[in-house]
């Protein structure tokens, strides 16, 4: 999975965070690109969260298995 933050966020020389998106003629962010970024970041973090939940579930099953083995 690509690191979505690196694609859309950069930092200036002072360490201030900046969006890396195309702008419109009058200096605002391009609406389509902004929506695309939000969707990609949402998908990225949803995937990360689901992966963490799967890992937690696996650890819970392992802990339960170890607990039930220790009671015998």
Beta strands, then each sheet from edge to edge (+ up, - down):
strand 1: 9-11
strand 2: 17-19
sheet 1: 1+ 2-
end
